Structures are given as structure tokens and as C-alpha cells.
């Protein structure tokens, strides 16, 4: 499968690297294009994939699929010279907030898959929601699943759910970073050094998440295993309950989903 990356930023670099590492394609089966020489150079250095800064029409002609990884505000400019040449191509778009209908109008393409990845894809631990356009083939969807499974976890959803995916896993790393910072600050507040508190906070979050993943138990059951009667954990959980911790997280996801919908309409 000949895949062309349109845009060679950090996320595109992570995805291309994941494809090569997972042996879905060889590096010479991938190509990339970016108008920035610096971005093109870094992409090539980190992935082993050739990234050009000119000759886009010929690169498109040779490709079977395009992975579009440009900023939303530059999408129209990026696709304008290609319109009319993409009818038989599979388009995989990770352009934030850009609906399939709009991509089709700008590109003239019919086989469109829209993906909402997140930044942990940069370390091979991403979470992506994938929506299939009406004109996309089953093999197009499978290609998207293979690619984004190579850099983490991927699931298929209706396009209408991508705002929810944005709010949960797209923005979600920021919520976790905030929690890690607060957990480490708590450690410092009770006497730990900053380095020790940071290291333990990070590993605690990694370990807890891995327990949920490996055991497949409901988080409540795992929480109960840590919570002894009249112990330290229940004392802490009581404070989180009093401060509406769960409600605050739910409200944050709702707010992010609402904002994603607003940006999509714009």
C-alpha cells in the first residue's frame, strides 16, 4: 500500500513511525509532503521516510491513500490544487474538527475516513476514534484501523460521536497531566522531594491504568481492593467525594464536547 502523508508534523511523524515499526509498510512504501523544509527534514530523520517539499501532484498520482495531517486552517489551501485528482484515492483525515462532508467538498474525494487520535500516539500509546464516510470501502476502514492500532488503541464510531471522542481521549491527556501534577503536589505537601513525588505520581497512574487494562475489572472493584475499612484510602476518597471530583471530571468532558461541536460548526 502506497501511502502519502500530507503534512509532516509531530502526529504524522508518530503515525509513520508506528506503521514502519509494526511492519504494516516498509519505509519506501510511504512518502510525505510538507511545505516546511524543517518539518520535512525532521520527519525523514525520525521515520526513514522520504518527505518532499515540492512535486505534490506526482506524489499524489503514485499514492493509493493519503493521510491528511495539516492544520484545519490550512486544509482548503492544501487540497485546492488536488481537487479532481482524488476520486479513486482513500483519504484518511486527522484534521481536527473537520467533518467528512467538508473534506469531500474541498477534495472531490468519496472514500473518506475521519480519525480523532490523541497525543500519546507519539509514544505508541494513543487512543483513536475512527468514523467511516458513506463512500469509503471496507478495506479503507481496515487500513485506518491497522494504522492507528499500530500506535495505540483504535475503535470505530459514528461520525456524530467524534466530538465525544475529542472530549474524552482527544483532550483527555490534559486532564491526566493535571491529575499527575496535583498528585505530585500533594506528595510535596506531605514532605516528599519534588523528584520523588513526580516519579511516584507518574508510576502510580501508569500502574493503575495497566491494572484496569490487564484485569478488565470495573474500576470500582479495583478501587475497593485498595480501600480498607477506616483506612487511609477511604479517608482520601471521602475528600474527593466532598469536593465533587467525579462530577468535575464529567463536567469537564461535557464542556470539551460542547466546544468541539461549536468549533465543528465554525
PAZAPA-4460 file (N, C-alpha, C; in steps of 0.05 Angstrom, whole numbers, plus 32768, in hexadecimal, padded with zeros to 4 digits):
% residues 266
    n_x    n_y    n_z   ca_x   ca_y   ca_z    c_x    c_y    c_z   seq   type   mol
   8011   7FE8   8000   8000   8000   8000   8012   8019   8000     1      X     A
   800E   8029   7FEC   801D   8042   7FEA   800D   8059   7FF8     2      X     A
   8019   8063   800E   800B   8077   801E   801B   8091   801D     3      X     A
   800D   80A7   8018   8019   80C1   8018   800F   80D1   8030     4      X     A
   8021   80DC   8040   801A   80ED   8056   801A   810A   804C     5      X     A
   8003   8117   804E   8001   8133   8046   8003   8143   8060     6      X     A
   801B   814D   8066   8021   8159   8080   8034   8146   808F     7      X     A
   8049   8152   809A   805E   8141   80A7   8064   814B   80C3     8      X     A
   8050   8152   80D2   8054   815B   80ED   8058   8144   8101     9      X     A
   8056   814A   811A   805C   8136   812F   804A   811E   812E    10      X     A
   8030   8123   812A   801D   810C   8129   8022   80FB   8110    11      X     A
   8026   8108   80FA   802C   80F9   80E1   8045   80E8   80E5    12      X     A
   8059   80F4   80F1   8073   80E6   80F6   806E   80CE   8108    13      X     A
   805E   80D1   811D   8059   80BA   812F   804A   80A4   8120    14      X     A
   8037   80AC   810F   8027   8098   8101   8038   8089   80EC    15      X     A
   8048   8098   80DE   805A   808B   80CA   806E   8078   80D8    16      X     A
   8079   8081   80EE   808B   8070   80FD   807D   8057   8107    17      X     A
   8064   8059   8110   8055   8042   8119   8050   802E   8102    18      X     A
   804A   8039   80EB   8045   8028   80D3   805E   8017   80CD    19      X     A
   8075   8025   80CC   808E   8017   80C6   8095   8003   80DC    20      X     A
   8093   800B   80F5   809B   7FF9   810B   8089   7FE1   810C    21      X     A
   806F   7FE4   8105   805D   7FCE   8105   805E   7FBD   80EC    22      X     A
   806F   7FC6   80D9   8073   7FB8   80C0   805A   7FB6   80AF    23      X     A
   8048   7FCA   80B2   8031   7FCC   80A0   803A   7FD3   8084    24      X     A
   804E   7FE4   8083   805A   7FEC   8069   8078   7FF0   806E    25      X     A
   8087   7FED   8059   80A3   7FF4   805A   80A6   8013   8057    26      X     A
   80BC   801D   8061   80C0   803A   805F   80BE   8044   8042    27      X     A
   80C8   8034   802F   80C7   803D   8013   80AC   803B   8006    28      X     A
   8098   8030   8015   807D   8030   800B   806D   8049   8014    29      X     A
   807A   8059   8025   806E   8071   802F   807C   8089   8024    30      X     A
   806E   809E   8020   807A   80B8   8019   806B   80CE   8028    31      X     A
   8077   80E5   8029   806A   80FB   8037   8070   8115   8028    32      X     A
   805F   8129   802E   8062   8144   8022   805C   8158   8038    33      X     A
   806D   816C   8039   8069   8183   804B   8076   819B   803F    34      X     A
   8069   81B2   8041   8074   81CB   8036   808C   81D5   8047    35      X     A
   808F   81CB   805F   80A4   81D4   8071   80BD   81C2   806E    36      X     A
   80D3   81CC   8064   80EC   81BC   8062   80F4   81B1   807D    37      X     A
   80F1   81C0   8092   80F9   81B6   80AD   80E9   819E   80B5    38      X     A
   80CE   81A0   80B1   80BC   818A   80B9   80C2   8171   80A8    39      X     A
   80C7   8176   808E   80CD   8160   807C   80E7   8151   8084    40      X     A
   80FB   8161   808B   8115   8155   8094   8112   8145   80AD    41      X     A
   8104   8150   80C1   8100   8141   80DA   80F0   8128   80D6    42      X     A
   80DB   8129   80C6   80CA   8112   80C0   80DC   80FB   80B4    43      X     A
   80EC   8102   80A0   80FD   80EE   8093   8111   80E2   80A7    44      X     A
   811D   80F3   80B7   8131   80EA   80CB   8125   80D6   80DF    45      X     A
   810C   80DB   80E7   8100   80CB   80FC   80F2   80B2   80F2    46      X     A
   80EA   80B2   80D9   80DB   809B   80CE   80E9   808B   80B9    47      X     A
   80FD   8097   80AC   810A   808A   8095   80F9   808C   807C    48      X     A
   80E4   809D   807C   80D3   80A0   8065   80DA   80BA   8057    49      X     A
   80DB   80B9   803D   80E1   80D1   802D   80CA   80E5   8030    50      X     A
   80D1   80FE   8036   80BD   8113   8037   80C6   812A   8024    51      X     A
   80B5   812F   8011   80BA   8144   7FFD   80AE   815E   8004    52      X     A
   80B9   8173   7FF8   80AD   818E   7FFB   80A4   8199   7FE0    53      X     A
   80A4   8189   7FCC   809A   8191   7FB1   8091   8178   7FA3    54      X     A
   8084   817C   7F8C   807C   8165   7F7B   8064   8156   7F86    55      X     A
   8052   8164   7F94   803B   8157   7FA1   8029   8148   7F8D    56      X     A
   8022   8154   7F76   800F   8146   7F63   801A   812A   7F5B    57      X     A
   8034   8128   7F57   803F   810D   7F4F   803E   80FA   7F67    58      X     A
   8044   8104   7F7F   8042   80F3   7F97   8026   80E8   7F9A    59      X     A
   8012   80F9   7F96   7FF6   80F1   7F98   7FEF   80DC   7F83    60      X     A
   7FF9   80E0   7F6B   7FF3   80CD   7F56   7FFD   80B1   7F5C    61      X     A
   8014   80B0   7F6A   8020   8096   7F70   8014   8089   7F89    62      X     A
   8006   8098   7F99   7FFC   808D   7FB3   7FE0   8080   7FAF    63      X     A
   7FDB   806C   7FC0   7FC1   8060   7FC1   7FB0   806C   7FD7    64      X     A
   7FBD   8076   7FEB   7FAF   8083   8002   7FBE   809B   800B    65      X     A
   7FAF   80AF   8014   7FBA   80C8   801F   7FB2   80CA   803D    66      X     A
   7FC6   80CE   804E   7FC0   80D4   806A   7FC3   80F2   806E    67      X     A
   7FAD   8100   8072   7FAE   811D   8073   7FB2   8126   808F    68      X     A
   7FC9   8134   8094   7FD1   813B   80AF   7FD9   8159   80B0    69      X     A
   7FC9   816A   80A3   7FCF   8186   80A4   7FBD   8194   80B8    70      X     A
   7FC2   81AD   80BE   7FB2   81BC   80D1   7F97   81C3   80C3    71      X     A
   7F82   81C5   80D3   7F67   81CB   80C7   7F67   81E4   80B6    72      X     A
   7F75   81F9   80BF   7F75   8212   80B0   7F84   8211   8096    73      X     A
   7F94   81FC   8092   7FA3   81FA   8078   7F98   81E4   8066    74      X     A
   7F82   81D6   806F   7F78   81BF   8060   7F6F   81C8   8044    75      X     A
   7F60   81DD   8042   7F56   81E6   8028   7F6D   81EC   8015    76      X     A
   7F81   81FA   801E   7F98   8200   800E   7FA7   81E7   8005    77      X     A
   7FA9   81D4   8017   7FB8   81BB   8011   7FA9   81AA   7FFD    78      X     A
   7F8E   81AA   7FFD   7F7F   8198   7FEC   7F78   81A5   7FD1    79      X     A
   7F78   81C0   7FD0   7F6F   81CE   7FB8   7F7D   81C4   7F9E    80      X     A
   7F98   81C1   7F9E   7FA5   81B9   7F85   7FA1   819B   7F7E    81      X     A
   7F95   818C   7F91   7F91   816F   7F8D   7F75   8168   7F84    82      X     A
   7F63   817B   7F86   7F47   8175   7F80   7F44   816B   7F64    83      X     A
   7F35   8155   7F61   7F32   8149   7F46   7F46   8133   7F41    84      X     A
   7F59   812F   7F53   7F6D   8119   7F50   7F6A   8104   7F65    85      X     A
   7F56   8106   7F77   7F55   80F5   7F8E   7F3D   80E1   7F8E    86      X     A
   7F2F   80E0   7F78   7F16   80D0   7F78   7F1B   80B2   7F7E    87      X     A
   7F32   80A8   7F76   7F38   808B   7F7B   7F4A   8086   7F92    88      X     A
   7F4F   809B   7FA2   7F61   8099   7FB9   7F52   8096   7FD3    89      X     A
   7F5E   8088   7FE6   7F54   8087   8001   7F60   809E   8011    90      X     A
   7F4F   80AE   801D   7F59   80C4   802E   7F54   80BE   804B    91      X     A
   7F69   80BE   805B   7F68   80BB   8078   7F6E   80D6   8084    92      X     A
   7F5B   80E2   8091   7F5F   80FD   809B   7F60   80FD   80BA    93      X     A
   7F76   810A   80C4   7F78   810F   80E1   7F75   812D   80E6    94      X     A
   7F6A   813B   80D4   7F66   8158   80D6   7F51   815E   80EB    95      X     A
   7F58   816B   8101   7F46   816F   8117   7F2D   817F   8110    96      X     A
   7F16   8174   8117   7EFD   8183   8114   7EF3   8185   80F8    97      X     A
   7EFF   8178   80E5   7EF7   817B   80C9   7EE5   8163   80C0    98      X     A
   7ECB   8168   80BC   7EB9   8152   80B6   7EBE   8145   809A    99      X     A
   7EB6   812D   8098   7EBA   811E   807E   7EAD   812D   8067   100      X     A
   7E96   8138   806B   7E88   8147   8056   7E99   815E   804C   101      X     A
   7EA6   816C   805E   7EB6   8183   8056   7ECF   8179   8047   102      X     A
   7EDB   8164   8051   7EF3   8159   8043   7EEC   8150   8027   103      X     A
   7ED5   8144   8024   7ECC   813B   8009   7EC8   8153   7FF7   104      X     A
   7EBD   8169   8001   7EB8   8181   7FF1   7ED2   818D   7FE8   105      X     A
   7EE6   818E   7FFA   7F00   819A   7FF4   7F11   8189   7FE2   106      X     A
   7F0E   816F   7FE4   7F20   815D   7FD6   7F15   8150   7FBD   107      X     A
   7EFA   814D   7FBC   7EEE   813F   7FA6   7EF0   8121   7FA9   108      X     A
   7EFA   8118   7FC0   7EFE   80FB   7FC5   7EE4   80EF   7FD0   109      X     A
   7EE1   80D5   7FCE   7EC9   80C7   7FD8   7ED1   80B4   7FEF   110      X     A
   7EE8   80A9   7FED   7EF1   8094   8001   7EFF   80A2   8018   111      X     A
   7EF0   80AA   802C   7EFC   80BB   8042   7EF7   80AD   805D   112      X     A
   7F0C   80AB   806C   7F0C   80A2   8087   7F15   80B9   8099   113      X     A
   7F06   80BF   80AE   7F0E   80D4   80C0   7F17   80C8   80DB   114      X     A
   7F2E   80D1   80E5   7F3A   80C6   80FD   7F3F   80DC   8112   115      X     A
   7F39   80D6   812B   7F40   80E8   8141   7F55   80D9   8152   116      X     A
   7F6F   80DE   814E   7F83   80D2   815E   7F89   80E3   8177   117      X     A
   7F9D   80DB   8187   7FA6   80ED   819D   7FC4   80EC   819F   118      X     A
   7FCF   80FE   81AE   7FEC   8102   81AF   7FFC   80EA   81BA   119      X     A
   7FF1   80D9   81CB   8001   80C2   81D4   8008   80AF   81BD   120      X     A
   7FFD   80B3   81A5   8006   80A5   818D   8024   80AA   8189   121      X     A
   802E   80C1   8193   804A   80C7   818F   805C   80B4   819E   122      X     A
   8051   80A6   81B2   8061   8092   81C1   8055   8076   81BE   123      X     A
   8045   8072   81A8   803A   8058   81A3   8023   8050   81B4   124      X     A
   8017   8063   81C3   8001   805C   81D5   7FE8   806D   81CF   125      X     A
   7FE3   8072   81B6   7FCD   8083   81AF   7FB2   8076   81B2   126      X     A
   7F9D   8086   81B0   7F81   807D   81AF   7F73   808C   8199   127      X     A
   7F67   807E   8186   7F5C   808B   816F   7F3F   8082   816A   128      X     A
   7F2E   8095   8163   7F13   808E   8159   7F13   8091   813B   129      X     A
   7F07   807E   812D   7F07   807D   8110   7EEB   807C   8105   130      X     A
   7EE5   808F   80F3   7ECA   8090   80E7   7ECC   808C   80C9   131      X     A
   7EBB   807B   80BE   7EBC   8074   80A2   7EA8   8085   8092   132      X     A
   7EB1   8092   807D   7EA0   80A1   806C   7E8F   808E   805B   133      X     A
   7E78   8099   8051   7E65   8088   8042   7E72   807B   8029   134      X     A
   7E85   808A   801D   7E91   807F   8004   7EAA   806E   8009   135      X     A
   7EB3   806B   8022   7ECB   805C   8027   7EC6   803E   8026   136      X     A
   7EDA   802F   801D   7ED8   8012   801B   7EE0   8005   8035   137      X     A
   7ED9   7FEC   8038   7EE0   7FDC   804F   7EFF   7FDB   8052   138      X     A
   7F0D   7FD9   803C   7F2A   7FD8   803D   7F36   7FF2   8046   139      X     A
   7F28   8008   8041   7F31   8023   804A   7F30   8024   8069   140      X     A
   7F19   801B   8074   7F16   801A   8091   7F2B   8008   809E   141      X     A
   7F30   7FF1   8091   7F43   7FDF   809D   7F5F   7FEB   809C   142      X     A
   7F66   7FFA   8087   7F80   8007   8086   7F82   801B   809D   143      X     A
   7F6D   802B   80A2   7F6E   803D   80B8   7F71   802F   80D3   144      X     A
   7F63   8019   80D7   7F65   800A   80F0   7F81   7FFF   80F3   145      X     A
   7F8D   7FF5   80DE   7FA8   7FEA   80E0   7FBC   7FFF   80E7   146      X     A
   7FBA   8016   80DA   7FCD   802C   80DF   7FCB   8036   80FC   147      X     A
   7FB3   803B   8105   7FB1   8048   811F   7FB3   8034   8136   148      X     A
   7FAF   801A   8130   7FB5   8005   8144   7FD3   8002   8147   149      X     A
   7FE2   800A   8133   7FFF   8008   8134   800B   801C   8147   150      X     A
   7FFC   8031   814E   8006   8046   8161   7FF4   8048   8179   151      X     A
   7FE6   8033   8180   7FD5   8033   8197   7FBC   8022   8194   152      X     A
   7FA6   802D   819C   7F8B   8020   819B   7F79   802F   8188   153      X     A
   7F6A   8021   8178   7F57   802E   8165   7F3C   8021   8167   154      X     A
   7F27   8032   8164   7F0C   8027   8164   7EFC   8036   814F   155      X     A
   7EE8   8029   8144   7ED7   8035   8130   7EBE   8041   813D   156      X     A
   7EB6   8059   8134   7E9F   8066   813F   7E90   8075   8128   157      X     A
   7E77   807B   812C   7E69   808C   8118   7E76   80A8   8119   158      X     A
   7E76   80B6   8103   7E83   80D0   8103   7E77   80E3   8118   159      X     A
   7E5D   80E0   811E   7E51   80F2   8131   7E5D   80EF   814D   160      X     A
   7E6B   80D9   8152   7E78   80D4   816C   7E94   80DF   816E   161      X     A
   7E9F   80EA   8159   7EBA   80F3   8159   7EBE   810B   816C   162      X     A
   7EAA   811B   8170   7EAC   8131   8183   7EB0   8125   81A0   163      X     A
   7EA2   810F   81A5   7EA4   8102   81BF   7EC0   80F5   81C2   164      X     A
   7ECA   80EA   81AC   7EE5   80DF   81AC   7EFA   80F5   81B1   165      X     A
   7EF5   810B   81A4   7F07   8122   81A8   7F08   812A   81C5   166      X     A
   7EF1   812B   81D2   7EEF   8134   81EE   7EFB   811F   8201   167      X     A
   7EF8   8106   81FA   7F01   80F1   820C   7F1F   80EB   8209   168      X     A
   7F26   80E1   81F1   7F42   80D8   81ED   7F53   80ED   81DF   169      X     A
   7F46   80FE   81CE   7F56   8113   81C1   7F61   8127   81D5   170      X     A
   7F4F   8132   81E6   7F57   8145   81FA   7F5F   8137   8214   171      X     A
   7F58   811E   8217   7F5C   810F   8230   7F78   810F   823B   172      X     A
   7F8D   810D   822A   7FA8   810E   8236   7FAD   8127   8247   173      X     A
   7FA2   813E   823F   7FA5   8156   8250   7F99   8153   826B   174      X     A
   7F82   8144   826D   7F76   8140   8288   7F89   812F   8299   175      X     A
   7F94   811A   828C   7FA6   8108   829A   7FC0   8117   82A3   176      X     A
   7FCA   8128   8291   7FE2   8137   8299   7FDC   8149   82B1   177      X     A
   7FC4   8155   82B1   7FBC   8166   82C7   7FBA   8155   82E1   178      X     A
   7FB0   813D   82DF   7FAE   812C   82F7   7FC9   8123   8301   179      X     A
   7FDB   811C   82EE   7FF6   8115   82F6   8004   812C   8305   180      X     A
   8000   8144   82FA   800D   815B   8307   8001   815F   8323   181      X     A
   7FE7   815C   8326   7FDA   8160   8340   7FE3   814A   8353   182      X     A
   7FE5   8131   8349   7FED   811B   835B   800A   811F   8364   183      X     A
   801B   8128   8352   8037   812E   835A   8038   8145   836E   184      X     A
   8028   815A   8369   8027   8171   837B   801F   8167   8397   185      X     A
   800C   8155   8398   8003   814A   83B2   801A   813C   83C0   186      X     A
   802A   812D   83B0   8041   8120   83BC   8055   8133   83C7   187      X     A
   805A   8149   83B9   806C   815E   83C3   8060   816B   83DC   188      X     A
   8046   816E   83DD   8039   817B   83F4   803D   816B   840D   189      X     A
   8040   8150   840A   8043   813F   8422   8060   8137   8426   190      X     A
   8073   8144   8418   808F   8141   841F   80A1   8134   840B   191      X     A
   8097   812A   83F4   80A8   811E   83E1   80B7   8133   83D0   192      X     A
   80CE   812B   83C6   80DC   813D   83B3   80CD   813E   8399   193      X     A
   80D1   8153   838A   80C2   8157   8371   80C8   813F   835E   194      X     A
   80E2   8138   835B   80E9   8122   8349   80DC   8108   8351   195      X     A
   80DC   8102   836B   80D0   80E9   8374   80B2   80E9   8370   196      X     A
   80A5   8100   8377   8088   8102   8374   8080   80FF   8356   197      X     A
   808F   810C   8344   8088   810A   8328   808B   80EE   831E   198      X     A
   80A1   80E0   8325   80A6   80C5   831C   8090   80B2   8326   199      X     A
   8089   80B4   833F   8074   80A3   834A   8059   80A9   833F   200      X     A
   8052   80C2   833B   8038   80C9   832F   8035   80BE   8313   201      X     A
   804A   80C1   8303   8049   80B6   82E8   8045   8098   82E8   202      X     A
   8055   808A   82F8   8054   806D   82F8   803A   8063   8304   203      X     A
   802F   8071   8317   8015   8069   8322   7FFF   806A   830E   204      X     A
   7FFF   807F   82FD   7FEB   8081   82E8   7FEF   806C   82D3   205      X     A
   8008   8067   82CB   800D   8052   82B8   8004   8037   82C3   206      X     A
   800C   8031   82DB   8005   8017   82E7   7FE7   8013   82EA   207      X     A
   7FD9   8028   82F3   7FBC   8025   82F7   7FAE   8020   82DC   208      X     A
   7FB7   802F   82C8   7FAB   802C   82AD   7FB0   8010   82A2   209      X     A
   7FC8   8006   82A7   7FD0   7FEB   829D   7FC0   7FD6   82AB   210      X     A
   7FBA   7FDA   82C5   7FA9   7FC7   82D4   7F8D   7FC5   82C8   211      X     A
   7F82   7FDC   82C1   7F67   7FDD   82B4   7F68   7FCE   829A   212      X     A
   7F7D   7FD3   828A   7F7F   7FC7   8270   7F83   7FA9   8272   213      X     A
   7F96   7FA0   8283   7F9C   7F84   8284   7F87   7F73   8292   214      X     A
   7F7B   7F7D   82A7   7F68   7F6D   82B5   7F4C   7F6E   82A9   215      X     A
   7F46   7F84   829A   7F2C   7F88   828E   7F16   7F8A   82A3   216      X     A
   7F1E   7F90   82BC   7F0A   7F94   82D1   7F00   7FB0   82D1   217      X     A
   7EE8   7FB4   82DB   7EDD   7FCF   82DD   7EEF   7FDF   82F0   218      X     A
   7EF4   7FF9   82EA   7F05   8009   82FC   7EFB   8009   8319   219      X     A
   7EE1   8008   831C   7ED6   8008   8338   7EE0   7FF0   8347   220      X     A
   7EE1   7FD9   833B   7EEA   7FC0   8348   7F07   7FC3   8350   221      X     A
   7F17   7FCE   833E   7F34   7FD2   8344   7F37   7FE6   835A   222      X     A
   7F27   7FFB   835A   7F28   800F   836F   7F22   8002   838A   223      X     A
   7F0E   7FF1   838B   7F06   7FE4   83A4   7F1D   7FD3   83AF   224      X     A
   7F2D   7FC7   839D   7F43   7FB6   83A6   7F59   7FC6   83B5   225      X     A
   7F5A   7FE0   83AF   7F6E   7FF1   83BC   7F63   7FFE   83D6   226      X     A
   7F48   7FFD   83D9   7F3B   800D   83EE   7F35   7FFC   8406   227      X     A
   7F45   7FFD   841A   7F41   7FEF   8433   7F2E   7FFE   8445   228      X     A
   7F1E   7FF0   8456   7F0C   7FFE   8469   7F1B   8011   847B   229      X     A
   7F12   802A   847D   7F1E   803E   848E   7F3B   8043   8489   230      X     A
   7F44   803E   8470   7F60   8042   8468   7F66   805C   845B   231      X     A
   7F7E   805E   8450   7F87   8077   8444   7F78   807D   842A   232      X     A
   7F73   8068   841A   7F67   806C   8400   7F4B   8077   8402   233      X     A
   7F3B   806B   8414   7F1F   8074   8417   7F1F   8091   8421   234      X     A
   7F32   8098   8432   7F33   80B4   843B   7F38   80C7   8424   235      X     A
   7F4A   80BF   8412   7F50   80D0   83FB   7F38   80D0   83E7   236      X     A
   7F2B   80B9   83E3   7F15   80B8   83D1   7EFD   80C9   83DB   237      X     A
   7EFA   80CA   83F5   7EE5   80DB   8400   7EE9   80F8   83F9   238      X     A
   7F03   8101   83F9   7F08   811D   83F2   7F02   8121   83D4   239      X     A
   7F0A   810E   83C3   7F04   8111   83A7   7EE6   8112   83A2   240      X     A
   7ED7   8102   83B1   7EBA   8103   83AE   7EAF   811E   83B7   241      X     A
   7EB9   8128   83CD   7EAF   8142   83D7   7EB5   8158   83C4   242      X     A
   7ECC   8156   83B6   7ED4   816B   83A2   7EC9   8166   8386   243      X     A
   7EB7   8152   8384   7EAA   814C   836A   7EBE   8145   8354   244      X     A
   7ED2   8135   835B   7EE6   812D   8347   7EDA   8121   832E   245      X     A
   7EC9   810C   8332   7EBE   80FE   831B   7EAC   8111   830B   246      X     A
   7E9C   8121   8319   7E8B   8134   830B   7E9A   8148   82FB   247      X     A
   7EB1   8151   8305   7EC1   8165   82F7   7ECD   8159   82DE   248      X     A
   7ED5   8140   82DF   7EE0   8133   82C7   7ECB   812F   82B2   249      X     A
   7EB3   8126   82BA   7E9D   8123   82A7   7E96   813E   829A   250      X     A
   7E95   8153   82AA   7E8E   816D   82A0   7EA4   8177   828D   251      X     A
   7EBD   8170   8292   7ED3   8178   8280   7ED0   816B   8265   252      X     A
   7EC9   8151   8265   7EC5   8143   824B   7EAD   814F   823C   253      X     A
   7E98   8155   824A   7E81   8162   823E   7E88   817D   8231   254      X     A
   7E98   818C   8240   7EA0   81A7   8235   7EB1   81A4   821C   255      X     A
   7EC3   8191   821D   7ED5   818C   8206   7EC5   8183   81ED   256      X     A
   7EB1   8172   81F2   7EA0   8168   81DC   7E90   817F   81D0   257      X     A
   7E85   8190   81E1   7E76   81A7   81D7   7E87   81B9   81C7   258      X     A
   7EA0   81BE   81D0   7EB2   81D0   81C1   7EBA   81C4   81A7   259      X     A
   7EBE   81AA   81A6   7EC4   819C   818D   7EAE   819F   8179   260      X     A
   7E95   819D   8182   7E7E   81A0   8171   7E7D   81BD   8165   261      X     A
   7E83   81D0   8176   7E83   81EC   816E   7E99   81F1   8159   262      X     A
   7EB0   81E6   815D   7EC6   81EA   814A   7EC0   81DC   8130   263      X     A
   7EB3   81C5   8131   7EAB   81B7   8118   7E98   81C7   8108   264      X     A
   7E85   81D4   8115   7E72   81E5   8106   7E7F   81FD   80F9   265      X     A
   7E94   8207   8106   7EA2   821E   80FA   7EB2   8216   80E2   266      X     A
***
